[in-house]
Amino acid sequence: MNKSIIMSTLSAAILTASSSCNQTPPQLGTASIDEVIAAMTIEEKALMLIGAGMDPSQENTSFVGSTEQKVPGAAGITRAIPRLGIPSIVLADGPAGLRIKPIREGDENTYYCTAFPIGTTLSSTWNTELVQKVGESIGNEVLEYGVDVILSPGANIHRNPLCGRNFEYYSEDPVLAGKTAAALINGIQSNGVGTSIKHFAVNNQETNRMNNDARLTQRALREIYLRQFQIAIRESNPWTVMTSYNYINGRYSSENRELVQNILRDEWKYEGLVMTD
């Protein structure tokens, strides 16, 4: 190969690289999601899966956002990737209303949120229209305070009266729980903000819940412990579903293919985001 051919080849390579460097990367909202994902680095993809947490001191300086910077007292935040137009998403607790920090250092304002009746009380009304109105009010506060997704509702079954989360949940009856959860979700999401129905699934005790193994038959699983989630997803389509900490028949719920893929995705046709607790 003579010198002129080599120089021509190098020049073409340099021009191509220069053009690629100067090219504006695809932006979320204008480019297709496939183009945006293809432009992400491996690090960016990995960090999108784990979030930014709550502690601003743990921030990766190449990414934007901390819950303390955006909405003090929120439960967590996802990473922003400004070069691709991907914003951070703020998540906050709130089965009985939005939970954020009301009093903040260096700020004379108080950020009030309404304390609504607990889930058990709402379901005891058997009034889905009322529950939906409560959801609309909660969703309005979520929107006004800059939160994107509220980690609610809780829809597990009242199996044991000693369960520490029973106040968040609705009933020992899956139909009542499902209809109540759907009404709350529809109300909240009418404001253009999201919900996260939880804890999927069989989270019926708080004692040792990260290591508890719920052993049950397929009939019990589907007729009692999953039916309320199925009803709520069918009638309201929550933005996200949160998996529980516990094992189900020997496998963590978040790693349970039968639960997350076969039932939630394939059978129920759920297309939203699945997150861990």
Kinemage of the C-alpha trace (Angstrom):
@kinemage 1
@onewidth
@group {chain A} dominant
@subgroup {mainchain}
@vectorlist {calphas} color= white
{ca met a 1} P 0.000 0.000 0.000
{ca asn a 2} L 1.561 3.343 -1.048
{ca lys a 3} L 1.853 6.425 1.113
{ca ser a 4} L -0.981 8.351 -0.607
{ca ile a 5} L -3.485 5.562 0.053
{ca ile a 6} L -2.443 5.336 3.715
{ca met a 7} L -2.778 9.107 4.175
{ca ser a 8} L -6.165 9.160 2.463
{ca thr a 9} L -7.399 6.343 4.715
{ca leu a 10} L -6.165 8.096 7.882
{ca ser a 11} L -7.721 11.390 6.795
{ca ala a 12} L -11.082 9.726 6.210
{ca ala a 13} L -10.917 8.029 9.618
{ca ile a 14} L -10.069 11.315 11.360
{ca leu a 15} L -12.902 13.147 9.619
{ca thr a 16} L -15.374 10.390 10.547
{ca ala a 17} L -14.277 10.440 14.186
{ca ser a 18} L -14.446 14.236 14.291
{ca ser a 19} L -17.918 14.241 12.782
{ca ser a 20} L -19.045 11.625 15.311
{ca cys a 21} L -17.662 13.654 18.229
{ca asn a 22} L -19.389 16.842 17.088
{ca gln a 23} L -22.692 15.146 16.431
{ca thr a 24} L -25.401 15.934 18.993
{ca pro a 25} L -26.446 12.721 20.757
{ca pro a 26} L -30.114 11.679 20.524
{ca gln a 27} L -32.396 13.368 23.054
{ca leu a 28} L -35.169 11.711 25.009
{ca gly a 29} L -38.480 13.141 23.864
{ca thr a 30} L -37.356 13.904 20.331
{ca ala a 31} L -35.450 10.776 19.265
{ca ser a 32} L -36.837 7.253 19.548
{ca ile a 33} L -36.236 5.401 22.800
{ca asp a 34} L -34.208 2.802 20.888
{ca glu a 35} L -31.831 5.508 19.648
{ca val a 36} L -31.416 6.933 23.151
{ca ile a 37} L -30.698 3.523 24.677
{ca ala a 38} L -28.215 2.718 21.903
{ca ala a 39} L -26.339 5.939 22.700
{ca met a 40} L -26.010 5.124 26.416
{ca thr a 41} L -22.727 3.850 27.803
{ca ile a 42} L -22.547 0.669 29.871
{ca glu a 43} L -21.977 2.790 33.001
{ca glu a 44} L -25.029 4.928 32.275
{ca lys a 45} L -27.200 1.859 31.776
{ca ala a 46} L -25.969 0.304 35.023
{ca leu a 47} L -26.493 3.485 37.039
{ca met a 48} L -30.046 3.810 35.721
{ca leu a 49} L -30.774 0.469 37.381
{ca ile a 50} L -29.564 1.352 40.876
{ca gly a 51} L -30.623 4.967 41.311
{ca ala a 52} L -28.822 7.772 43.085
{ca gly a 53} L -30.072 7.111 46.611
{ca met a 54} L -30.755 9.746 49.224
{ca asp a 55} L -27.251 10.849 50.280
{ca pro a 56} L -25.803 13.646 48.126
{ca ser a 57} L -22.294 12.787 49.328
{ca gln a 58} L -22.571 9.524 47.409
{ca glu a 59} L -23.274 11.246 44.105
{ca asn a 60} L -21.243 10.422 41.033
{ca thr a 61} L -20.166 13.877 39.898
{ca ser a 62} L -20.790 13.047 36.245
{ca phe a 63} L -24.490 12.662 36.950
{ca val a 64} L -27.093 15.054 38.249
{ca gly a 65} L -29.396 15.054 41.180
{ca ser a 66} L -29.974 14.045 44.749
{ca thr a 67} L -33.253 13.760 46.605
{ca glu a 68} L -31.861 16.207 49.127
{ca gln a 69} L -31.272 18.734 46.359
{ca lys a 70} L -34.628 18.311 44.644
{ca val a 71} L -37.262 17.153 47.157
{ca pro a 72} L -35.952 16.816 50.732
{ca gly a 73} L -37.401 13.791 52.500
{ca ala a 74} L -38.218 11.874 49.326
{ca ala a 75} L -37.423 8.160 49.294
{ca gly a 76} L -35.028 8.094 46.355
{ca ile a 77} L -34.141 9.329 42.910
{ca thr a 78} L -32.935 7.960 39.596
{ca arg a 79} L -29.855 9.223 37.778
{ca ala a 80} L -30.173 12.006 35.262
{ca ile a 81} L -28.166 11.852 32.044
{ca pro a 82} L -28.230 15.435 30.751
{ca arg a 83} L -26.340 14.719 27.522
{ca leu a 84} L -29.209 12.464 26.400
{ca gly a 85} L -31.987 14.596 27.847
{ca ile a 86} L -32.831 11.991 30.493
{ca pro a 87} L -34.107 13.682 33.677
{ca ser a 88} L -33.888 12.346 37.209
{ca ile a 89} L -37.089 10.863 38.615
{ca val a 90} L -38.066 11.538 42.232
{ca leu a 91} L -39.833 8.816 44.206
{ca ala a 92} L -41.531 9.404 47.553
{ca asp a 93} L -43.306 7.231 50.108
{ca gly a 94} L -46.934 7.695 50.821
{ca pro a 95} L -49.647 5.019 51.224
{ca ala a 96} L -51.460 7.464 53.541
{ca gly a 97} L -50.419 10.629 51.716
{ca leu a 98} L -47.208 12.107 50.353
{ca arg a 99} L -44.214 11.897 52.708
{ca ile a 100} L -41.521 14.540 52.349
{ca lys a 101} L -39.544 16.666 54.819
{ca pro a 102} L -41.820 19.472 56.101
{ca ile a 103} L -39.135 21.577 57.839
{ca arg a 104} L -35.860 22.223 56.035
{ca glu a 105} L -32.619 23.796 57.183
{ca gly a 106} L -32.220 27.381 56.049
{ca asp a 107} L -35.823 27.562 54.858
{ca glu a 108} L -38.472 29.369 56.897
{ca asn a 109} L -41.326 27.719 54.989
{ca thr a 110} L -43.138 24.588 56.132
{ca tyr a 111} L -44.012 22.084 53.415
{ca tyr a 112} L -47.292 20.597 54.568
{ca cys a 113} L -48.806 17.400 53.215
{ca thr a 114} L -52.237 16.061 54.049
{ca ala a 115} L -52.438 13.008 56.311
{ca phe a 116} L -55.243 11.010 54.714
{ca pro a 117} L -57.046 8.055 56.336
{ca ile a 118} L -55.001 4.855 56.237
{ca gly a 119} L -55.626 2.162 53.641
{ca thr a 120} L -57.641 -0.092 55.926
{ca thr a 121} L -59.998 2.785 56.692
{ca leu a 122} L -60.439 3.685 53.024
{ca ser a 123} L -61.307 0.125 52.027
{ca ser a 124} L -63.770 -0.117 54.926
{ca thr a 125} L -65.941 2.463 53.174
{ca trp a 126} L -66.442 0.163 50.152
{ca asn a 127} L -66.683 3.438 48.234
{ca thr a 128} L -64.361 3.466 45.236
{ca glu a 129} L -65.570 6.899 44.106
{ca leu a 130} L -64.497 8.343 47.455
{ca val a 131} L -61.166 6.511 47.308
{ca gln a 132} L -60.531 7.870 43.820
{ca lys a 133} L -61.137 11.420 45.067
{ca val a 134} L -58.619 10.815 47.845
{ca gly a 135} L -56.199 9.636 45.172
{ca glu a 136} L -56.794 12.793 43.145
{ca ser a 137} L -55.923 14.909 46.176
{ca ile a 138} L -52.786 12.895 46.947
{ca gly a 139} L -51.713 13.069 43.313
{ca asn a 140} L -52.142 16.842 43.280
{ca glu a 141} L -49.740 17.187 46.224
{ca val a 142} L -47.300 14.797 44.528
{ca leu a 143} L -47.388 17.006 41.437
{ca glu a 144} L -47.140 20.341 43.252
{ca tyr a 145} L -44.148 19.269 45.362
{ca gly a 146} L -42.181 18.033 42.351
{ca val a 147} L -42.377 14.291 42.993
{ca asp a 148} L -42.752 12.020 39.962
{ca val a 149} L -43.782 8.669 41.453
{ca ile a 150} L -45.403 7.959 44.810
{ca leu a 151} L -44.617 4.525 46.252
{ca ser a 152} L -48.233 3.583 46.811
{ca pro a 153} L -50.644 1.841 47.154
{ca gly a 154} L -49.899 -1.170 49.336
{ca ala a 155} L -52.141 -4.043 48.305
{ca asn a 156} L -51.049 -7.094 50.255
{ca ile a 157} L -53.528 -9.285 52.098
{ca his a 158} L -54.296 -8.945 55.818
{ca arg a 159} L -53.213 -12.464 56.756
{ca asn a 160} L -51.684 -11.823 60.176
{ca pro a 161} L -52.929 -9.082 62.544
{ca leu a 162} L -49.339 -8.614 63.754
{ca cys a 163} L -48.096 -7.481 60.336
{ca gly a 164} L -46.563 -4.038 60.807
{ca arg a 165} L -47.732 -2.808 57.409
{ca asn a 166} L -51.397 -3.763 57.740
{ca phe a 167} L -52.336 -0.104 58.153
{ca glu a 168} L -51.092 0.484 54.578
{ca tyr a 169} L -52.948 -2.484 53.147
{ca tyr a 170} L -56.652 -2.771 52.460
{ca ser a 171} L -58.267 -6.045 53.344
{ca glu a 172} L -58.213 -9.807 53.838
{ca asp a 173} L -60.336 -9.954 50.687
{ca pro a 174} L -58.467 -9.692 47.365
{ca val a 175} L -61.412 -8.290 45.386
{ca leu a 176} L -61.988 -5.439 47.848
{ca ala a 177} L -58.240 -4.761 47.994
{ca gly a 178} L -57.912 -4.782 44.208
{ca lys a 179} L -60.854 -2.465 43.580
{ca thr a 180} L -59.676 -0.048 46.275
{ca ala a 181} L -56.121 -0.001 44.952
{ca ala a 182} L -57.331 0.583 41.386
{ca ala a 183} L -59.451 3.545 42.484
{ca leu a 184} L -56.561 5.146 44.369
{ca ile a 185} L -54.173 4.628 41.450
{ca asn a 186} L -56.610 6.119 38.942
{ca gly a 187} L -57.058 9.149 41.172
{ca ile a 188} L -53.351 9.739 41.727
{ca gln a 189} L -52.348 9.192 38.099
{ca ser a 190} L -55.037 11.535 36.792
{ca asn a 191} L -52.577 14.287 37.810
{ca gly a 192} L -49.907 13.079 35.402
{ca val a 193} L -47.770 11.497 38.122
{ca gly a 194} L -47.094 7.821 38.735
{ca thr a 195} L -47.758 5.173 41.364
{ca ser a 196} L -45.979 2.011 42.472
{ca ile a 197} L -48.306 -0.749 43.625
{ca lys a 198} L -46.573 -2.922 46.244
{ca his a 199} L -45.317 -5.256 47.640
{ca phe a 200} L -45.452 -7.798 44.836
{ca ala a 201} L -46.039 -10.342 46.285
{ca val a 202} L -47.008 -12.251 49.438
{ca asn a 203} L -45.499 -9.663 51.776
{ca asn a 204} L -47.744 -10.436 54.724
{ca gln a 205} L -45.369 -10.017 57.646
{ca glu a 206} L -42.746 -7.466 58.578
{ca thr a 207} L -40.848 -9.731 60.968
{ca asn a 208} L -37.737 -10.940 59.138
{ca arg a 209} L -39.329 -9.951 55.848
{ca met a 210} L -35.993 -9.838 53.995
{ca asn a 211} L -35.414 -13.522 54.713
{ca asn a 212} L -38.920 -14.898 55.126
{ca asp a 213} L -39.856 -17.635 52.649
{ca ala a 214} L -43.592 -17.661 51.890
{ca arg a 215} L -44.517 -21.240 50.979
{ca leu a 216} L -47.882 -21.669 49.293
{ca thr a 217} L -49.713 -23.546 46.588
{ca gln a 218} L -50.434 -22.170 43.126
{ca arg a 219} L -54.135 -21.962 43.948
{ca ala a 220} L -53.564 -19.948 47.116
{ca leu a 221} L -51.048 -17.729 45.331
{ca arg a 222} L -53.374 -16.882 42.463
{ca glu a 223} L -56.744 -16.770 44.221
{ca ile a 224} L -55.687 -14.918 47.374
{ca tyr a 225} L -52.272 -13.254 47.126
{ca leu a 226} L -52.115 -12.173 43.476
{ca arg a 227} L -55.732 -11.467 42.606
{ca gln a 228} L -55.763 -7.936 44.041
{ca phe a 229} L -52.670 -7.005 42.019
{ca gln a 230} L -54.250 -8.462 38.897
{ca ile a 231} L -57.447 -6.438 39.402
{ca ala a 232} L -55.580 -3.208 40.117
{ca ile a 233} L -53.249 -3.583 37.130
{ca arg a 234} L -56.142 -4.411 34.797
{ca glu a 235} L -58.318 -1.518 35.968
{ca ser a 236} L -55.743 1.225 36.527
{ca asn a 237} L -52.379 0.371 34.871
{ca pro a 238} L -49.970 1.747 37.518
{ca trp a 239} L -46.738 3.214 36.173
{ca thr a 240} L -44.624 0.859 38.283
{ca val a 241} L -44.862 -2.352 40.303
{ca met a 242} L -42.611 -2.815 43.341
{ca thr a 243} L -41.443 -6.324 44.190
{ca ser a 244} L -41.311 -7.478 47.808
{ca tyr a 245} L -38.243 -8.440 49.846
{ca asn a 246} L -39.365 -11.943 50.767
{ca tyr a 247} L -38.808 -15.273 49.079
{ca ile a 248} L -41.752 -17.005 47.406
{ca asn a 249} L -41.431 -20.777 47.400
{ca gly a 250} L -37.670 -20.546 47.769
{ca arg a 251} L -36.875 -17.686 45.380
{ca tyr a 252} L -36.702 -13.932 45.978
{ca ser a 253} L -39.692 -12.211 44.413
{ca ser a 254} L -37.502 -9.841 42.381
{ca glu a 255} L -35.686 -12.866 40.895
{ca asn a 256} L -38.802 -14.996 40.511
{ca arg a 257} L -39.309 -15.577 36.782
{ca glu a 258} L -42.712 -17.187 37.247
{ca leu a 259} L -43.961 -14.143 39.173
{ca val a 260} L -42.393 -11.252 37.256
{ca gln a 261} L -42.148 -12.644 33.726
{ca asn a 262} L -44.668 -15.444 33.302
{ca ile a 263} L -47.526 -13.958 35.324
{ca leu a 264} L -46.990 -10.182 35.392
{ca arg a 265} L -45.594 -9.702 31.878
{ca asp a 266} L -46.858 -12.611 29.802
{ca glu a 267} L -50.257 -13.365 31.343
{ca trp a 268} L -51.299 -9.925 32.598
{ca lys a 269} L -49.565 -8.044 29.759
{ca tyr a 270} L -48.102 -5.445 32.116
{ca glu a 271} L -45.722 -3.108 30.260
{ca gly a 272} L -44.732 -0.669 33.028
{ca leu a 273} L -41.588 -0.552 35.146
{ca val a 274} L -40.854 -3.255 37.727
{ca met a 275} L -38.672 -2.037 40.611
{ca thr a 276} L -37.296 -3.607 43.760
{ca asp a 277} L -38.261 -2.441 47.249
